[in-house]
Amino acid sequence: MSAHLHGLATALPPYCLNQAEVASRAAEIFGDRYPQFSRLAKTFETSGIEQRHSVVPLDWFTQKHGWKDRSAAYVAGAGALFIDAARTALNDAGWAAWEVDCIVTVSSTGIATPTLEARVLGEMGFRDDVMRVPIFGLGCAGGVSGLATAAALARGDAGSKVLLVVVETCSLSFRSDRLQKADIIAAVLFGDGAAAACISTDAPRGAHVTLGRGHQMTWPDTLGIMGWDVDDTGLGVVFDRSIPAFVAEHFGAATAGALAAADLTPARIDRYVCHPGGAKVIAAIEEAMDLAAGSLDAERRVLRQCGNMSAPTVLFVLRAVLDAGATGQMMACALGPGFTASYLPLYVAENMTERAA
């Protein structure tokens, strides 16, 4: 039984942060306290990012913050993004909120219990018997893994309507107290955003996007490559400098395994849809998969306009690829804590009579 994409939407928070202005503010915060800042500052210009969006204004980052106010900002900001993305996706699918049978919520940049979908249940108009499936800890792989999980749940209950919402507020993890290189790189790369998708085994209207079965590869002894350190102040990013080199060396073999699991070959892939972790990571992915330099153009465009939003970023790329009219066999892929590569094959048909190969 096939799962199909009925609606897909993205959302950005209200505060747009220009990269040059962020670099200037970072220099004020770090410049006199972190001796290596001047050497790292050039990455603001070479990151491939022009702007990002945040749930809090730029002045928020000059103040001290602990768990309490970071969590309050997460609940408010992520909740608003959830509603924005979910409503737009439901409208795209032609679904009403009360029709949704299952909500999969993916978020790793804040902790809320009750979780986000419960907090917005009344405002959204979801049923009181809707199934809630919150997922935490997938990081940047959450968009692909979340979409695969939602598709699997839809296939398990034919005709049910599954809503996936992926929301991250990376900006709230900004740390000026640790003075680690990873915190500078995080200040260079990360922004906030959300995406939502409507999935069902019912045949959709219009363009036919069929979702395959997800695949993951977790490398042993790589826990220190990406993730969170947790302390009294909040979440502290773990972002190892080895990531681009690791991707260049290992991502190709992992992708070959994912293709084989889906009974596909590289020759049958018309478009990879990749999470743009950063400019160097995009280049490393192209190298690892023998793609022409610059071929991941939608990935670079999303990175330039929105930065790395963690989990929802790959769904921004998918939205851009679909809006450009691309069709055929695709493979969505992302890397996240674990260290894990997550994959999802999907087929985009031009009309309802086409079938996935």
WONOR-V285357 format. One record per residue. N is the residue number from 1. RES is the residue in three letters. OMEGA is omega as a letter, one per 20 degrees, with the letter a starting at -180 (none if undefined). D_CENTER is the distance of its C-alpha to the mean C-alpha in Angstrom with 1 decimal. Layout:
n=N res=RES omega=OMEGA d_center=D_CENTER
n=N res=RES omega=OMEGA d_center=D_CENTER
This chain:
n=1 res=MET omega=a d_center=26.5
n=2 res=SER omega=r d_center=23.6
n=3 res=ALA omega=a d_center=20.5
n=4 res=HIS omega=r d_center=19.8
n=5 res=LEU omega=a d_center=17.2
n=6 res=HIS omega=a d_center=19.1
n=7 res=GLY omega=r d_center=16.8
n=8 res=LEU omega=a d_center=13.5
n=9 res=ALA omega=r d_center=12.7
n=10 res=THR omega=r d_center=10.6
n=11 res=ALA omega=r d_center=11.9
n=12 res=LEU omega=r d_center=12.5
n=13 res=PRO omega=a d_center=14.8
n=14 res=PRO omega=a d_center=18.4
n=15 res=TYR omega=r d_center=18.8
n=16 res=CYS omega=a d_center=18.3
n=17 res=LEU omega=r d_center=18.8
n=18 res=ASN omega=a d_center=20.6
n=19 res=GLN omega=r d_center=20.0
n=20 res=ALA omega=r d_center=23.8
n=21 res=GLU omega=r d_center=24.3
n=22 res=VAL omega=r d_center=21.6
n=23 res=ALA omega=r d_center=23.4
n=24 res=SER omega=r d_center=26.7
n=25 res=ARG omega=r d_center=25.7
n=26 res=ALA omega=r d_center=24.3
n=27 res=ALA omega=r d_center=27.7
n=28 res=GLU omega=a d_center=29.5
n=29 res=ILE omega=a d_center=27.7
n=30 res=PHE omega=a d_center=27.7
n=31 res=GLY omega=a d_center=30.4
n=32 res=ASP omega=a d_center=33.4
n=33 res=ARG omega=a d_center=31.9
n=34 res=TYR omega=a d_center=29.9
n=35 res=PRO omega=a d_center=32.3
n=36 res=GLN omega=a d_center=29.8
n=37 res=PHE omega=a d_center=27.8
n=38 res=SER omega=r d_center=29.8
n=39 res=ARG omega=a d_center=28.9
n=40 res=LEU omega=a d_center=25.2
n=41 res=ALA omega=a d_center=25.3
n=42 res=LYS omega=a d_center=25.4
n=43 res=THR omega=r d_center=21.7
n=44 res=PHE omega=a d_center=21.0
n=45 res=GLU omega=a d_center=22.8
n=46 res=THR omega=a d_center=21.5
n=47 res=SER omega=a d_center=17.8
n=48 res=GLY omega=a d_center=17.5
n=49 res=ILE omega=r d_center=16.1
n=50 res=GLU omega=a d_center=18.4
n=51 res=GLN omega=r d_center=16.8
n=52 res=ARG omega=r d_center=14.1
n=53 res=HIS omega=a d_center=14.1
n=54 res=SER omega=r d_center=14.9
n=55 res=VAL omega=r d_center=16.1
n=56 res=VAL omega=a d_center=19.2
n=57 res=PRO omega=a d_center=21.6
n=58 res=LEU omega=a d_center=22.3
n=59 res=ASP omega=r d_center=25.4
n=60 res=TRP omega=a d_center=23.5
n=61 res=PHE omega=r d_center=22.6
n=62 res=THR omega=a d_center=26.3
n=63 res=GLN omega=r d_center=27.2
n=64 res=LYS omega=a d_center=27.1
n=65 res=HIS omega=r d_center=24.8
n=66 res=GLY omega=a d_center=24.8
n=67 res=TRP omega=a d_center=23.2
n=68 res=LYS omega=a d_center=24.9
n=69 res=ASP omega=r d_center=23.8
n=70 res=ARG omega=a d_center=20.3
n=71 res=SER omega=r d_center=20.0
n=72 res=ALA omega=r d_center=21.8
n=73 res=ALA omega=r d_center=19.5
n=74 res=TYR omega=a d_center=16.4
n=75 res=VAL omega=a d_center=18.2
n=76 res=ALA omega=a d_center=19.3
n=77 res=GLY omega=r d_center=16.3
n=78 res=ALA omega=r d_center=13.6
n=79 res=GLY omega=r d_center=16.4
n=80 res=ALA omega=r d_center=17.0
n=81 res=LEU omega=r d_center=13.4
n=82 res=PHE omega=a d_center=13.5
n=83 res=ILE omega=a d_center=16.8
n=84 res=ASP omega=a d_center=16.0
n=85 res=ALA omega=a d_center=13.2
n=86 res=ALA omega=a d_center=15.1
n=87 res=ARG omega=a d_center=18.4
n=88 res=THR omega=r d_center=17.3
n=89 res=ALA omega=r d_center=15.9
n=90 res=LEU omega=r d_center=19.1
n=91 res=ASN omega=r d_center=21.2
n=92 res=ASP omega=a d_center=19.8
n=93 res=ALA omega=a d_center=20.7
n=94 res=GLY omega=r d_center=24.0
n=95 res=TRP omega=r d_center=23.5
n=96 res=ALA omega=a d_center=24.8
n=97 res=ALA omega=a d_center=23.0
n=98 res=TRP omega=r d_center=26.0
n=99 res=GLU omega=a d_center=25.5
n=100 res=VAL omega=a d_center=22.3
n=101 res=ASP omega=a d_center=23.2
n=102 res=CYS omega=r d_center=20.1
n=103 res=ILE omega=r d_center=17.0
n=104 res=VAL omega=a d_center=14.1
n=105 res=THR omega=a d_center=12.1
n=106 res=VAL omega=r d_center=9.1
n=107 res=SER omega=a d_center=9.1
n=108 res=SER omega=a d_center=10.2
n=109 res=THR omega=r d_center=11.3
n=110 res=GLY omega=a d_center=14.4
n=111 res=ILE omega=r d_center=17.0
n=112 res=ALA omega=r d_center=18.8
n=113 res=THR omega=j d_center=21.5
n=114 res=PRO omega=a d_center=22.0
n=115 res=THR omega=a d_center=18.3
n=116 res=LEU omega=a d_center=16.7
n=117 res=GLU omega=r d_center=17.7
n=118 res=ALA omega=a d_center=21.2
n=119 res=ARG omega=a d_center=21.5
n=120 res=VAL omega=a d_center=20.8
n=121 res=LEU omega=a d_center=22.7
n=122 res=GLY omega=a d_center=25.9
n=123 res=GLU omega=r d_center=24.5
n=124 res=MET omega=a d_center=22.4
n=125 res=GLY omega=r d_center=25.4
n=126 res=PHE omega=r d_center=24.0
n=127 res=ARG omega=r d_center=26.8
n=128 res=ASP omega=r d_center=27.9
n=129 res=ASP omega=r d_center=27.7
n=130 res=VAL omega=r d_center=24.1
n=131 res=MET omega=a d_center=22.5
n=132 res=ARG omega=r d_center=19.8
n=133 res=VAL omega=r d_center=17.3
n=134 res=PRO omega=a d_center=15.2
n=135 res=ILE omega=a d_center=13.0
n=136 res=PHE omega=r d_center=12.6
n=137 res=GLY omega=a d_center=12.1
n=138 res=LEU omega=r d_center=9.5
n=139 res=GLY omega=a d_center=7.6
n=140 res=CYS omega=r d_center=5.3
n=141 res=ALA omega=a d_center=6.7
n=142 res=GLY omega=r d_center=5.9
n=143 res=GLY omega=a d_center=4.5
n=144 res=VAL omega=a d_center=7.6
n=145 res=SER omega=r d_center=9.7
n=146 res=GLY omega=r d_center=9.4
n=147 res=LEU omega=r d_center=10.5
n=148 res=ALA omega=r d_center=13.1
n=149 res=THR omega=r d_center=14.3
n=150 res=ALA omega=r d_center=14.7
n=151 res=ALA omega=r d_center=16.6
n=152 res=ALA omega=r d_center=18.7
n=153 res=LEU omega=r d_center=19.7
n=154 res=ALA omega=r d_center=20.7
n=155 res=ARG omega=a d_center=22.8
n=156 res=GLY omega=a d_center=24.4
n=157 res=ASP omega=a d_center=25.7
n=158 res=ALA omega=r d_center=26.9
n=159 res=GLY omega=r d_center=26.6
n=160 res=SER omega=r d_center=24.5
n=161 res=LYS omega=a d_center=21.8
n=162 res=VAL omega=r d_center=18.3
n=163 res=LEU omega=r d_center=15.8
n=164 res=LEU omega=r d_center=12.1
n=165 res=VAL omega=a d_center=10.4
n=166 res=VAL omega=a d_center=7.0
n=167 res=VAL omega=r d_center=7.8
n=168 res=GLU omega=r d_center=7.6
n=169 res=THR omega=a d_center=10.8
n=170 res=CYS omega=a d_center=10.7
n=171 res=SER omega=a d_center=13.9
n=172 res=LEU omega=r d_center=15.9
n=173 res=SER omega=r d_center=15.9
n=174 res=PHE omega=a d_center=17.9
n=175 res=ARG omega=r d_center=21.0
n=176 res=SER omega=a d_center=24.3
n=177 res=ASP omega=a d_center=26.4
n=178 res=ARG omega=r d_center=25.4
n=179 res=LEU omega=r d_center=26.0
n=180 res=GLN omega=a d_center=24.0
n=181 res=LYS omega=a d_center=22.6
n=182 res=ALA omega=a d_center=19.1
n=183 res=ASP omega=r d_center=19.3
n=184 res=ILE omega=a d_center=20.4
n=185 res=ILE omega=r d_center=17.6
n=186 res=ALA omega=r d_center=15.1
n=187 res=ALA omega=r d_center=17.2
n=188 res=VAL omega=a d_center=16.9
n=189 res=LEU omega=b d_center=13.2
n=190 res=PHE omega=r d_center=11.1
n=191 res=GLY omega=a d_center=10.7
n=192 res=ASP omega=r d_center=9.7
n=193 res=GLY omega=r d_center=8.3
n=194 res=ALA omega=r d_center=7.8
n=195 res=ALA omega=r d_center=8.0
n=196 res=ALA omega=a d_center=10.7
n=197 res=ALA omega=r d_center=12.5
n=198 res=CYS omega=a d_center=16.2
n=199 res=ILE omega=r d_center=17.5
n=200 res=SER omega=r d_center=21.1
n=201 res=THR omega=r d_center=23.7
n=202 res=ASP omega=r d_center=25.8
n=203 res=ALA omega=a d_center=26.1
n=204 res=PRO omega=r d_center=24.1
n=205 res=ARG omega=r d_center=25.7
n=206 res=GLY omega=a d_center=25.5
n=207 res=ALA omega=a d_center=23.1
n=208 res=HIS omega=r d_center=22.6
n=209 res=VAL omega=a d_center=19.2
n=210 res=THR omega=a d_center=19.8
n=211 res=LEU omega=r d_center=17.2
n=212 res=GLY omega=a d_center=18.6
n=213 res=ARG omega=a d_center=18.4
n=214 res=GLY omega=a d_center=15.6
n=215 res=HIS omega=r d_center=16.5
n=216 res=GLN omega=r d_center=15.7
n=217 res=MET omega=r d_center=17.5
n=218 res=THR omega=a d_center=17.9
n=219 res=TRP omega=r d_center=20.3
n=220 res=PRO omega=r d_center=23.1
n=221 res=ASP omega=a d_center=23.9
n=222 res=THR omega=a d_center=20.5
n=223 res=LEU omega=a d_center=19.5
n=224 res=GLY omega=a d_center=20.1
n=225 res=ILE omega=a d_center=17.7
n=226 res=MET omega=r d_center=14.6
n=227 res=GLY omega=r d_center=14.2
n=228 res=TRP omega=q d_center=16.1
n=229 res=ASP omega=a d_center=19.8
n=230 res=VAL omega=r d_center=21.1
n=231 res=ASP omega=a d_center=24.2
n=232 res=ASP omega=a d_center=26.3
n=233 res=THR omega=a d_center=24.4
n=234 res=GLY omega=r d_center=20.9
n=235 res=LEU omega=r d_center=17.9
n=236 res=GLY omega=a d_center=18.4
n=237 res=VAL omega=r d_center=15.8
n=238 res=VAL omega=a d_center=16.8
n=239 res=PHE omega=a d_center=15.9
n=240 res=ASP omega=a d_center=18.6
n=241 res=ARG omega=a d_center=20.2
n=242 res=SER omega=a d_center=20.6
n=243 res=ILE omega=a d_center=17.1
n=244 res=PRO omega=r d_center=18.0
n=245 res=ALA omega=r d_center=21.3
n=246 res=PHE omega=r d_center=20.0
n=247 res=VAL omega=a d_center=17.6
n=248 res=ALA omega=a d_center=20.6
n=249 res=GLU omega=a d_center=22.8
n=250 res=HIS omega=a d_center=21.0
n=251 res=PHE omega=a d_center=18.1
n=252 res=GLY omega=a d_center=20.8
n=253 res=ALA omega=r d_center=22.5
n=254 res=ALA omega=r d_center=19.5
n=255 res=THR omega=r d_center=18.6
n=256 res=ALA omega=r d_center=22.3
n=257 res=GLY omega=r d_center=22.2
n=258 res=ALA omega=r d_center=19.3
n=259 res=LEU omega=r d_center=21.3
n=260 res=ALA omega=r d_center=24.4
n=261 res=ALA omega=r d_center=23.1
n=262 res=ALA omega=a d_center=22.3
n=263 res=ASP omega=r d_center=25.7
n=264 res=LEU omega=r d_center=24.4
n=265 res=THR omega=r d_center=25.3
n=266 res=PRO omega=a d_center=23.9
n=267 res=ALA omega=a d_center=26.5
n=268 res=ARG omega=a d_center=25.1
n=269 res=ILE omega=r d_center=21.6
n=270 res=ASP omega=a d_center=21.7
n=271 res=ARG omega=r d_center=18.1
n=272 res=TYR omega=r d_center=15.3
n=273 res=VAL omega=a d_center=11.8
n=274 res=CYS omega=r d_center=10.0
n=275 res=HIS omega=a d_center=6.9
n=276 res=PRO omega=a d_center=9.1
n=277 res=GLY omega=r d_center=9.4
n=278 res=GLY omega=a d_center=12.6
n=279 res=ALA omega=r d_center=15.7
n=280 res=LYS omega=r d_center=17.4
n=281 res=VAL omega=r d_center=14.6
n=282 res=ILE omega=r d_center=14.5
n=283 res=ALA omega=r d_center=18.3
n=284 res=ALA omega=r d_center=18.4
n=285 res=ILE omega=r d_center=16.5
n=286 res=GLU omega=r d_center=19.0
n=287 res=GLU omega=a d_center=21.8
n=288 res=ALA omega=a d_center=20.8
n=289 res=MET omega=r d_center=20.7
n=290 res=ASP omega=r d_center=23.7
n=291 res=LEU omega=r d_center=22.0
n=292 res=ALA omega=r d_center=23.8
n=293 res=ALA omega=a d_center=22.8
n=294 res=GLY omega=a d_center=20.9
n=295 res=SER omega=r d_center=20.0
n=296 res=LEU omega=a d_center=16.2
n=297 res=ASP omega=r d_center=17.1
n=298 res=ALA omega=r d_center=14.3
n=299 res=GLU omega=r d_center=11.8
n=300 res=ARG omega=r d_center=14.3
n=301 res=ARG omega=r d_center=14.8
n=302 res=VAL omega=r d_center=11.3
n=303 res=LEU omega=a d_center=11.4
n=304 res=ARG omega=a d_center=14.9
n=305 res=GLN omega=a d_center=14.4
n=306 res=CYS omega=a d_center=11.4
n=307 res=GLY omega=r d_center=10.8
n=308 res=ASN omega=a d_center=7.9
n=309 res=MET omega=a d_center=5.9
n=310 res=SER omega=a d_center=4.2
n=311 res=ALA omega=a d_center=2.0
n=312 res=PRO omega=a d_center=2.6
n=313 res=THR omega=a d_center=3.7
n=314 res=VAL omega=r d_center=5.1
n=315 res=LEU omega=r d_center=6.5
n=316 res=PHE omega=r d_center=7.9
n=317 res=VAL omega=r d_center=9.4
n=318 res=LEU omega=r d_center=10.7
n=319 res=ARG omega=r d_center=12.2
n=320 res=ALA omega=r d_center=13.8
n=321 res=VAL omega=r d_center=15.2
n=322 res=LEU omega=r d_center=16.7
n=323 res=ASP omega=r d_center=18.1
n=324 res=ALA omega=r d_center=19.8
n=325 res=GLY omega=a d_center=21.6
n=326 res=ALA omega=r d_center=20.4
n=327 res=THR omega=r d_center=21.7
n=328 res=GLY omega=a d_center=22.5
n=329 res=GLN omega=a d_center=21.0
n=330 res=MET omega=r d_center=17.4
n=331 res=MET omega=r d_center=15.2
n=332 res=ALA omega=a d_center=11.4
n=333 res=CYS omega=a d_center=10.5
n=334 res=ALA omega=r d_center=8.3
n=335 res=LEU omega=a d_center=9.9
n=336 res=GLY omega=a d_center=9.7
n=337 res=PRO omega=r d_center=12.6
n=338 res=GLY omega=i d_center=15.6
n=339 res=PHE omega=a d_center=15.6
n=340 res=THR omega=r d_center=14.0
n=341 res=ALA omega=a d_center=13.0
n=342 res=SER omega=a d_center=11.6
n=343 res=TYR omega=r d_center=12.9
n=344 res=LEU omega=r d_center=13.6
n=345 res=PRO omega=r d_center=16.5
n=346 res=LEU omega=a d_center=16.9
n=347 res=TYR omega=a d_center=20.0
n=348 res=VAL omega=r d_center=20.4
n=349 res=ALA omega=r d_center=24.1
n=350 res=GLU omega=a d_center=26.0
n=351 res=ASN omega=a d_center=27.9
n=352 res=MET omega=a d_center=28.5
n=353 res=THR omega=r d_center=31.1
n=354 res=GLU omega=r d_center=28.9
n=355 res=ARG omega=r d_center=27.7
n=356 res=ALA omega=a d_center=25.2
n=357 res=ALA omega=none d_center=27.0
